[in-house]
Each structure stands twice: as structure tokens, then as C-alpha cells.
Amino acid sequence: MSPEKKRERQPTLSDVATVAGTSVPTVSKVLRGGTDISPATRDRVMSAIREVGYAKGAPRPRARSVSSEAPPLIDLVVNHVDGSWANRVLVGVERAAAAANVDVVITIARGDGDWVSRLLRRPSQGAVIVLVDPTDAQLAALSAGGVPVVLVTPMSRPAAPVPSVGVTNWEGGRTAAEHLLELGHTSFGVIGGGRDHLYNTARIDGFRSALREAGVAEPAVAFADWSRALAAERAVELLSADDRPTAVFACSDLMALGVYDAARSLGLSIPGDLSVVGFDDGPEAEWATPAITTVHQPVAEMGAGAVGLLFQTRQTHQDDEPSRPPRIELSTTLIPRDSTARHH
């Protein structure tokens, strides 16, 4: 098939406009991040872009700047900058970007979805998306606008494959269980984060797999949506049962601190009455008393890896043959500290 015929078969802006019930100039404005578009129209156009499969031919070229010495820009898209996790990602992103003479713009993804338009308005060379679950329509709009993206620890599985960076969450959960089993524990509780988040599910599944292999009963599982306060409430419920667990696996260090709060309120000592394992290995894990046994994930390295993957995506975007988007998966490691002890 000739290249001309191949191009004729590709969806056009006119196809998008027809499905969206709007005009081609309006579609073009959406792809440029225009501010004079209503949210409803913008969402309708983004959905139509995804539906017809419209895609721009290549990432946007480097924009002309006032100074020819000014470096290009990439975006770090996050839903908040509170807490150590997001800050450690930023450290890795900035380090890798600086090495490549690229500046980083932090974009907060608020609930109105306008962050996509802000990226499309700027001369962004691409986006690293962290702690945000973009819709398939938003991802399609960014692709159509020539803004490549890389997801760090995706919360859900996009309809179309997207480059991503993550860690061995399943193995991390399994390692946590194996550590507690080696200490003689046979009764377990789990405090999960977001019920539908991929990495949360993987951590719990890995933990359960080790218990099944050891012939131990399923753990009691509660979900706390990554909140310390909610984790404390859920842990009080687990630890108030007649057959309370002797060990709890929390799917984040912040929620492990919630388990600490619950144990304190019930007069239980850690690790004398209760062993606790967290996940992340943030500064909070070492600051806690006792220091938290946790599963380390290399957060800064994930940020740096995502920037490298973003550059790689831009370089390979124009390949004629479609290929599976790359995924980097970094290893997790158990860090034993003082919150776990042998069960007697």
C-alpha cells in the first residue's frame, strides 16, 4: 500500500468534528489548548478524538523561544505536591531533566481536567504523569496534540498502551508476607489503599500468594484510600476482633503510621503485641518510633527513568511499524527495621 493511500485512511480533524458535533476550527482549538472552549465542548471533542482514533503524526517540534539558549520544557503532572512521595519523584525527574538541559514545569491536575489544555497551550515536549489517573480521552487528546506522555505507577490500565514506569509491587507484597511468616506469624491483616488501583491490588495479591503457599488463612483486608486517619479507623476495627491479627501489612508507610495510631489507642505495643510492615520506604518510615519495617521502592529512580523513557518515546514516535510501548519495572526490596518481631 502506498504512503498516500495509507494517509488517506487515517482519521482527520473533520472526522473528529463530525463525531463531536462541532466544527474543525473548534477541534483545532481544543488541540491547541484554547481557553475559549467550554468544558463540555472540550470533553466532547476529546472523547471524539479517542473514538475515531485521530493521532497527530509526530510530537511537536521544539518551540522557538525568546532566547535561543533557553532549554525546552517537559511537564511533571501530579495531583498534589504534599508528602515525601511526590517530592522524591520530582528529585528524580529534575535530576534527569537537568542532565539533558531540559526544564521541568510542575502542573497540578485538578478535578476540572483543565491540566490537559494547559499542556497543549505550552511548548511542552512531553509529560511525566504521577499520582494522576488520566482518562482514555485525555490521553488521546495529548497524543493527538503531539504531547507524548509516560505514566509513573499507573493507577489503572489505559485502553491504549502507554509507556510507563513502575516497581515490582506483587513481589514487594509477597516479600512482606514471607518476612512475617519467617517470624512465625500466622494471623494477618492488610490495610489497602485505593481499592481499584493497580499497584494496590498487586501488593495485596502478592501478599496473599505467600500465605496461600504457606497454607495460612487469608488475611483480613480493609481499605483506607491512602489516608493515615482512615487507616487508623480500619486498623482499630481489625485489632478489636477476638481473633485479631498479630501482624499487619499496610500498603503505604503513611497508612502504617495509621496502624501505629490504632495500636496506641488500644494499648497494643509494636512490635511486642503487633508487627507492622509498610510500603514505600519514605522518610516517615525511619522517623517513626519504632522505625517501620517496609518495602523500599526506588521513587527518585522511577522519576529519572520516566524522563529517559519520555526522550526515547519522542525519538521512536515516527517509526512506521507500531510497537508495544516500553515499560520499565524497578525492583522492590524489604528493609527490616524495628516494627516486626518474632511471634511467640
N, C-alpha and C positions, 0 to 999 in steps of 0.2 A: 504494500500500500504506500502511495506517495505521501510525503510530508504534507502536501497541500490537502489531500483528502483526509488525512488524519486530523489536521487542524479544523477542517470543516465539520467534523463530527463532535468537536469539543463544545460543551455548553458555552453560551455567550451571555453578556450582560442583558441582552434582550430577553433571553430565556428566563433569567432571574427576575427581570421586571414583570414579565407575564405571570409567573407563579406568585410573585409578591403583590400583584395588583397595583403596580406603581410604574413610574417612568424610568428609563435608562439613566437620565441625569440624577435621579434620586438614588438609584443603586450606586452610581459612581460616587455620590456624596458620602454615602454610608461607608464605602471602601476607603474614602479619604479621611474618615472620622469627622465629617461635617457636624457642626453644632446646631444647625437649623433644621434638624430632623427630630421628629417626636420619638420618644422611646418606643411607642407601639409600632411605628413605621420601621424604625431601626431593627427591632426584634423580628418583624415580619420579613424584612429583606435578608437578615442573617439566616433565618430558617429556610428561606428560598434558596440561598446560596448553597446551603448544605443539601437541600432536596435535589437540586438539579446537578450538583457536583461541579459547580463552577470553580476553577482554580486558575490563578494567575501563573504565567509561565515561569517566573523566577523571583527570587527575593528582590526586594527593592535595592537599587544601587545606592552606594554611599552618597548621601545628600551633600550638596555644596554648602559650605558654612561660611560665616563671615571671615574667619581666618582659615587659610588653607592648612594651618598647622593644628587646627582643632581635631581631636580624635573622634571617631564615630561613637555612637551610643548603643547600648543594649539596655533592656528593661529587666529589673527584678520585680516580679509581680507577687505580692504577698497580701494576705487579708489582715495582717497586723504586724507590728514590729515589737510587740511586748514579748518578754521572756527570752531565755537564752537560745532556744532552738533557732528562731528566725535570725537572731544576731550571728550565730555561728555559720548559718548558710551564707549570710551577707559577707562574712570574713572570707569564705572560700571563693565566692563569686568575685568579690573585689580584687582578691589576690590574682586570680587567673586573668581577669579583665585588664588589670594594670600591666601584667606581663605582656599582654598583646596590644598595649596602648589603646585601650577601649575604656570609655567612661560608663559608669553604671547609674541609671536613674531608678529610684525606688518608686514603684507605683502601687498604691493601696487599692485592692479590689473590693470596693464596697458593694452592697447589695443591689444597687441600681444598674449594674452591668456597664456603666459608662467607661470603665477602665479599658475596654476593647477599643472604643472610639479614641481615647487618649493615645493609645499606642499607634493607631492608624494615622493620627494627626502629626505625630512626631516623626523625625527621621530615624526611627528605631531600626536597628539592624536585626533585631530578634528579641525574644523574651524568654527568660527563665521563670517558670511559674511554680510557686511554692505555697503550700497550705491553702491552695485555691482549687476548687473543682469546676473548671470551665465546662460549659455545656458544649455539646457537639456543634451547635450553631455558632457559638463564639469561636471555637477552634477553626471552623470552616471559613468564617469571615476573616480571621487573621491570616489564614493560608491564602485566601483569595486576594487579600491586600498586600501580599508579599512579605509578611512578617513571620518568619519561622519561629517555632516555639519548642522548648524542651520542658517536660514536666519532671519535677523532683518529687519522689514518692507519691505517684498518682493516687487520688482518693478513690476513683472509680475507673472502670475500663472504657476509654473512649470508643465510639463506634468506628472511627477510622484510626489506624495505628499512628502513634505519635512518638517521637524519640523521648526516652525517659531515663532517669537515674534513680536507683533505689538501693535498698540493702536486703540482705538475706533475712527477712522478717520471720519466715517459717522456721528456719534453722535457729534464729535467735530465741523464739518461743520454746523450741524443743530443748535448747541448751539450758534455759532457765529451769525447765522441768527436770532434766537429768541431774542438775546440781542439787535440787531439793530432794529428789529420790535417793541420791547418794548419801544425803544426810539423814535418811531414814524416815522421811515424811511420807504419809500415805493418805492424808486428808487435805484437800486443796480447795482454794477459792481463787477466782480470777476476776479482776476489775478491768473490763474492756473500755475502750474509748468510744469512737463513733461506730455504731452498730453496723453500718454499711460500708465503712472504709476498708479498702482492700488490705492495707497493711495491718490494720487491727485484726481483721479476720485471719490473716496469715499467721500472726503471732499466737492467737488463741488456738488455731488448728495445729501449729507446731507443738505447742504445749500439750494439747490433748493427745497427740500421736505418741509422745513419750510415755504418757500414763497408760494408754491402751497397751503399748508394747510391754510395759511392766506389770500388766494385769491389775492395775489400780483403778478404783472407781472414778467416774467422770467428775471433774471439778464443778463446784457451784459457780455460775458465771453471772455477773451483773455488769451493767454498762453505765458509765459515768460521763460520757461525752467529753473526755479530756479535762474535766473540771476537778480541782482539788476538793472543793466543798461537796460536790455531788459524790465524788469517790468516798469521802468520809461517811456520808449518809448510807451509801450502798454497803460499805465495809461494816458499819455498825449492825446492819441487818444480817450480814453473813456471820459476823462474830458473836451475835447474840443467840444463834441457834444452839440447840442442845448438842448437836454433833458438829460444833464449829470447827473450821479448818485449822490446822496447825501451821499452814504456810499459805501465803497469798502471792500471786503473781499479778502485778499491776502493769498494764501495757504502756505506761509512761512513768517517768520519775515523779512528775507533778502529782499524778494520781497515787503513787506510792506514798507521798507525803500525806495525802488524804487518809490512807490506811493507817499511817502513824497517828494522825489526829484521832481516828476512831479507836485505835488500841488504847491511846492515852485516856480517852473518855470512859473506857470500860475497865480501866485498871489493869490492862494487859501489858506486859513488858516485851520489848523487842531486843534481842531475839529469844529471851527466856521462854515466853509463852507463845510467841508467834514469830515465824521467819517471813521476811518480805523480800521480794525481788522486783526491781523496777526495769525500765527500758529507756534508753537514750544515752545515759552517762553524761548528763549535763552537770554544770557546777553544783546544782542543788543536791545531787547525789553525794558529793563529798562534804558539803556543808551540813547535811542532816546529822542528827545525833540519835542513834548510831549511824555512821556512814552507810549508804544504801548499796547492797549488792545489786548490780544492774547489768543489763546487756548494752554494751557500747555499740553505737552506730557512728561512723565517721562523717559527721554532719558537714563540717567545712570541706572535706574532700568531695562530698556529693555536690556542693555548690560549685567547686572548681571543675569537677567532671562535667557538670551541666553546661558550663561555658565552653569547654572544649568540644562537647557534643554539638553545641549550637554553631560553632565555627565550622565543624565538619558537615553539618546539615546544609549550611549555606553553600559549601563547596560542591556538594553532590546533588544539589536540588535540580540541576538541569540535566541529569543523566536521563537518557531516553528510556532505559529499561527500569520499570518500577521495582523497588527493592523494599524489603522489610525494614522499617525504621529501627535504628540501633537502640539497644538498651544496655546500660551499664549497671551492674549489680555488685555492690561492695559488701565485704564480709562483716558480720557482726561478731562480737567477742564478749564472753561473760567476764565481768570484773567482780571477783569475790571481795566483799568488804565485811562489815560488822553486823549487818541486819539479818544474817542467816546463821543458824547453828544446828547442831545435831539434835534430832528429836529423840527423847528418851521415853 
